[in-house]
Amino acid sequence: MSGMQAEAAFRTALAIEGSAALPAIEEAVRAFARPLGYDRFVLFSASAARDDEVERIYWVEGEWFGAGQEVDAETYVRRCPMTRHVLQASEPFFWTKTESRAGELYRVVRMPRGRGLHGLQVPVFGPLGLEGAMSLGGERIDASSPARLAASVVAAAAFRAARGLLEAPAGELTGRLSDREREVLAWTAAGRRQAEIAATLGLSERTVENHLRRARRRLGVATTAQAVRAAIRTGDIEG
């Protein structure tokens, strides 16, 4: 990356690392990304353990689907196939969305050109594989190699900082899983969704999520997919 972009990315990553709250991370990313043409952002945790595994949306901002439509996490995941594509990606990639009579068309591209919404998707990897990703979008983006590398550094820093703030730190409340936590994790490992687990066990969906959250904290991991793999390794549930 160019000297100026490298310096800006380094300063932004340092600011993000020192952020005490998510809004500070968001503001740092906005300030860095705006000159590159990005004004839409999505930051989420994910895992390639299951094809549709998007664990949690940390931040969604911008007019992703036009007409001033408000975008929440569920809408974004349902409508944007790039979220699913990142589960198979091994490095950052550009994408383009165009409109036609048939609807929205998303494509992974080598270099964004022409009209439409363009973006950069940055997967973030850790010891257990894919951990999350950030997608940045805009209508006129700087798609040069230096800008791509700089944005990738900032996106990875934003994901790790947000996860550290919003998920339990590794090692916090580690220990043996409760019987209910093992049961919920076992159903999750079998491919059941939270609503199905709640109905099976006679619990509310919120209670199921609380059990999963406590299991993640006990096992010292950030995502449910990681908790499942850790529980299998420790013998708490069967693989």
C-alpha positions as CSV (number, residue, x, y, z in Angstrom):
1,M,0.0,0.0,0.0
2,S,1.1,3.6,-0.5
3,G,2.9,5.4,2.3
4,M,0.0,7.7,3.1
5,Q,-2.6,4.9,3.0
6,A,-0.3,2.7,5.1
7,E,0.1,5.4,7.7
8,A,-3.6,6.2,7.8
9,A,-4.4,2.5,8.2
10,F,-1.9,2.1,11.0
11,R,-3.2,5.2,12.9
12,T,-6.8,4.0,12.4
13,A,-6.0,0.4,13.6
14,L,-4.3,1.9,16.7
15,A,-7.3,4.1,17.4
16,I,-9.6,1.1,17.0
17,E,-7.5,-1.1,19.3
18,G,-7.8,1.6,22.0
19,S,-11.6,2.0,21.7
20,A,-13.6,1.5,24.8
21,A,-17.0,1.2,23.0
22,L,-18.4,0.2,19.6
23,P,-19.4,3.8,18.6
24,A,-15.7,4.8,18.8
25,I,-14.8,1.8,16.5
26,E,-17.5,2.9,14.0
27,E,-16.4,6.5,13.9
28,A,-12.7,5.5,13.3
29,V,-13.8,3.2,10.4
30,R,-16.0,5.9,8.9
31,A,-13.2,8.5,9.0
32,F,-10.8,6.2,7.4
33,A,-13.2,4.7,4.8
34,R,-15.0,7.9,3.7
35,P,-12.0,9.1,1.5
36,L,-12.0,5.7,-0.2
37,G,-15.6,6.1,-1.2
38,Y,-17.2,3.7,1.4
39,D,-20.3,4.8,3.2
40,R,-22.0,1.4,4.0
41,F,-20.7,-1.0,6.6
42,V,-21.5,-4.4,8.0
43,L,-19.4,-6.2,10.7
44,F,-20.3,-9.7,11.8
45,S,-19.0,-12.8,13.4
46,A,-19.2,-16.0,11.3
47,S,-17.9,-19.5,10.9
48,A,-17.5,-21.9,8.1
49,A,-18.6,-24.8,10.3
50,R,-22.0,-24.6,8.7
51,D,-22.8,-23.1,5.3
52,D,-25.3,-20.6,6.8
53,E,-23.4,-19.8,10.0
54,V,-23.5,-16.1,10.6
55,E,-23.2,-15.8,14.4
56,R,-23.9,-12.2,15.2
57,I,-24.1,-8.8,13.4
58,Y,-22.1,-6.2,15.4
59,W,-22.8,-3.2,13.1
60,V,-25.0,-2.4,10.1
61,E,-25.0,1.0,8.6
62,G,-25.9,2.7,5.3
63,E,-28.4,2.4,2.5
64,W,-27.6,-1.2,1.4
65,F,-30.9,-1.9,-0.5
66,G,-32.0,1.5,-1.7
67,A,-35.1,3.7,-1.3
68,G,-34.0,4.6,2.2
69,Q,-34.9,1.2,3.5
70,E,-33.9,0.5,7.1
71,V,-31.6,-2.5,7.3
72,D,-31.4,-4.9,10.3
73,A,-29.2,-7.9,10.7
74,E,-31.8,-10.4,9.5
75,T,-32.6,-8.4,6.4
76,Y,-29.0,-8.1,5.4
77,V,-28.1,-11.7,5.8
78,R,-31.2,-12.8,3.9
79,R,-30.7,-10.4,1.0
80,C,-27.0,-10.2,0.5
81,P,-25.4,-13.4,-0.9
82,M,-21.9,-12.0,-0.3
83,T,-22.4,-12.8,3.4
84,R,-22.7,-16.4,2.5
85,H,-19.8,-16.3,0.0
86,V,-17.4,-15.1,2.7
87,L,-17.8,-18.5,4.4
88,Q,-15.9,-20.1,1.5
89,A,-13.4,-17.1,0.9
90,S,-9.8,-17.3,1.9
91,E,-8.9,-13.6,1.3
92,P,-10.6,-10.2,0.8
93,F,-12.6,-9.9,-2.4
94,F,-14.5,-7.2,-4.3
95,W,-18.1,-7.5,-5.2
96,T,-20.6,-5.5,-7.3
97,K,-24.4,-5.2,-7.1
98,T,-26.4,-4.1,-10.1
99,E,-30.2,-3.6,-10.5
100,S,-32.2,-5.1,-13.4
101,R,-35.8,-6.0,-14.1
102,A,-35.1,-9.4,-12.6
103,G,-34.0,-7.8,-9.3
104,E,-30.6,-7.4,-7.6
105,L,-27.6,-9.2,-9.1
106,Y,-24.5,-9.7,-6.9
107,R,-21.2,-10.7,-8.4
108,V,-17.7,-11.3,-7.1
109,V,-15.4,-9.3,-9.3
110,R,-11.7,-8.8,-9.8
111,M,-12.1,-5.0,-10.2
112,P,-15.3,-3.1,-9.6
113,R,-16.3,-0.9,-12.6
114,G,-19.3,0.9,-13.9
115,R,-22.6,1.7,-12.3
116,G,-24.0,0.0,-9.2
117,L,-23.0,-0.6,-5.6
118,H,-19.5,-1.9,-5.2
119,G,-17.8,-3.2,-2.1
120,L,-15.0,-5.1,-0.4
121,Q,-15.6,-8.1,1.8
122,V,-12.8,-8.9,4.3
123,P,-12.9,-12.3,6.1
124,V,-11.0,-12.5,9.4
125,F,-9.3,-15.7,10.5
126,G,-8.1,-17.0,13.8
127,P,-6.8,-20.3,15.3
128,L,-10.1,-22.0,14.7
129,G,-10.5,-20.8,11.1
130,L,-13.0,-18.1,9.9
131,E,-14.1,-16.0,12.8
132,G,-15.9,-13.1,11.1
133,A,-15.9,-10.5,8.4
134,M,-16.5,-6.9,7.5
135,S,-18.1,-5.6,4.3
136,L,-17.6,-2.1,3.1
137,G,-19.7,-0.6,0.3
138,G,-20.1,2.5,-1.9
139,E,-21.0,3.7,-5.3
140,R,-17.6,5.1,-6.2
141,I,-14.8,3.3,-4.3
142,D,-11.1,3.3,-4.6
143,A,-10.4,-0.3,-5.7
144,S,-6.6,0.1,-6.1
145,S,-4.4,-2.5,-4.5
146,P,-3.0,0.0,-1.9
147,A,-6.5,1.0,-0.9
148,R,-7.7,-2.6,-0.7
149,L,-4.8,-3.6,1.6
150,A,-5.3,-0.6,3.8
151,A,-9.0,-1.2,4.1
152,S,-8.4,-4.9,4.9
153,V,-6.1,-3.9,7.8
154,V,-8.7,-1.6,9.3
155,A,-11.5,-4.0,8.8
156,A,-9.7,-6.8,10.6
157,A,-8.8,-4.5,13.5
158,A,-12.5,-3.4,13.7
159,F,-13.7,-6.9,13.9
160,R,-11.3,-8.0,16.6
161,A,-11.9,-4.9,18.7
162,A,-15.7,-5.2,18.4
163,R,-15.6,-8.9,19.2
164,G,-13.5,-8.1,22.3
165,L,-16.0,-5.6,23.5
166,L,-19.2,-7.5,22.6
167,E,-18.2,-11.1,23.3
168,A,-16.7,-12.6,26.4
169,P,-12.9,-12.5,26.6
170,A,-11.2,-15.8,26.2
171,G,-10.8,-17.6,29.5
172,E,-13.6,-15.7,31.3
173,L,-15.7,-17.9,33.5
174,T,-14.1,-21.0,32.0
175,G,-15.0,-24.3,33.5
176,R,-17.3,-27.3,33.2
177,L,-20.5,-26.9,31.2
178,S,-23.8,-27.3,33.0
179,D,-26.1,-30.1,31.9
180,R,-28.4,-27.7,30.2
181,E,-25.5,-26.0,28.4
182,R,-24.3,-29.3,27.1
183,E,-27.8,-30.2,26.0
184,V,-28.2,-27.0,24.1
185,L,-24.8,-27.3,22.5
186,A,-25.5,-30.9,21.5
187,W,-28.7,-29.9,19.7
188,T,-26.8,-27.0,18.0
189,A,-24.1,-29.4,16.8
190,A,-26.9,-31.6,15.3
191,G,-27.9,-28.6,13.2
192,R,-30.9,-27.5,15.1
193,R,-31.7,-23.7,15.2
194,Q,-32.5,-21.9,18.4
195,A,-36.2,-21.8,17.8
196,E,-36.2,-25.6,17.3
197,I,-34.1,-26.2,20.4
198,A,-36.4,-24.0,22.5
199,A,-39.5,-25.9,21.3
200,T,-37.8,-29.3,22.0
201,L,-36.7,-28.4,25.5
202,G,-39.7,-26.3,26.4
203,L,-37.6,-23.1,26.8
204,S,-37.8,-19.6,25.4
205,E,-35.5,-18.7,22.6
206,R,-33.9,-16.1,24.9
207,T,-33.2,-18.8,27.5
208,V,-31.5,-20.9,24.8
209,E,-29.4,-17.9,23.7
210,N,-28.4,-17.3,27.3
211,H,-27.3,-20.9,27.7
212,L,-25.2,-20.6,24.5
213,R,-23.7,-17.4,25.7
214,R,-22.7,-18.9,29.0
215,A,-21.3,-21.9,27.2
216,R,-19.1,-19.7,25.1
217,R,-17.8,-17.9,28.1
218,R,-17.1,-21.1,30.0
219,L,-15.2,-22.5,27.0
220,G,-13.3,-19.2,26.4
221,V,-14.5,-18.8,22.8
222,A,-16.2,-16.0,20.8
223,T,-18.7,-17.9,18.7
224,T,-21.2,-20.7,19.1
225,A,-19.5,-22.7,16.3
226,Q,-16.2,-22.5,18.2
227,A,-18.0,-23.6,21.4
228,V,-19.4,-26.7,19.6
229,R,-15.9,-27.6,18.4
230,A,-14.4,-27.0,21.8
231,A,-17.1,-29.1,23.5
232,I,-16.5,-32.0,21.1
233,R,-12.7,-31.8,21.8
234,T,-13.2,-31.9,25.5
235,G,-15.8,-34.7,25.3
236,D,-18.7,-32.6,26.7
237,I,-20.7,-33.5,23.6
238,E,-20.4,-36.1,20.9
239,G,-19.1,-35.1,17.5
